[in-house]
Amino acid sequence: MSETDIQADVTVDAIGSACPGPLMDLIGKIKDVDDGTVVELLTGDEGSKNDVPEWVEEANHELLDIVDEGEHWAIYVKKT
């Protein structure tokens, strides 16, 4: 299991959701939080490792890290 020093303000648990569910859950949460908020997306969908960074770049947010937790990934996004 990997570790990160990033402290999330909000966690979105999308483990068990298939594409595009995790990304849509993340987008919904990002819309509801203030700028500067760090959102952690937990996902077991391997496609999220590509989909989320692409969306983050298009939406002008900041991708902080993608951490392989073994059975899922933790993706950290900062709203800007």
Residue pairs with C-beta under 8 A, 6 or more apart in sequence:
1 69
1 70
2 67
2 68
2 69
3 67
4 65
4 67
4 74
4 76
6 38
6 40
6 64
6 65
6 76
7 38
8 38
8 39
8 40
8 76
9 33
9 37
9 38
9 39
10 29
10 33
10 37
10 38
10 39
10 40
11 39
11 40
11 41
11 42
12 22
12 25
12 26
12 29
12 39
12 40
12 41
12 42
13 42
14 21
14 22
14 25
14 26
14 41
14 42
14 43
14 45
14 48
15 42
15 43
15 44
15 72
16 44
17 25
17 43
17 44
17 45
18 45
19 45
19 47
19 48
19 51
20 51
21 45
22 41
22 43
22 45
22 48
22 51
22 52
23 48
23 51
23 52
23 55
25 41
26 39
26 41
26 52
26 55
26 75
26 77
27 55
27 59
29 39
30 39
30 59
30 61
30 77
30 79
33 39
33 79
34 79
35 79
35 80
36 78
36 79
36 80
37 78
37 79
38 64
38 76
38 77
38 78
39 76
39 77
39 78
39 79
40 74
40 75
40 76
41 48
41 52
41 74
41 75
41 76
41 77
42 69
42 72
42 73
42 74
43 72
43 73
43 75
44 71
44 72
44 73
46 73
48 73
48 75
49 66
49 73
49 75
52 63
52 66
52 75
52 77
53 63
53 66
56 62
56 63
56 77
57 63
60 80
61 77
61 78
61 79
61 80
62 77
62 78
62 80
63 75
63 76
63 77
64 76
64 77
64 78
65 74
65 75
65 76
66 73
66 74
66 75
66 76
67 73
67 74
67 75
67 76
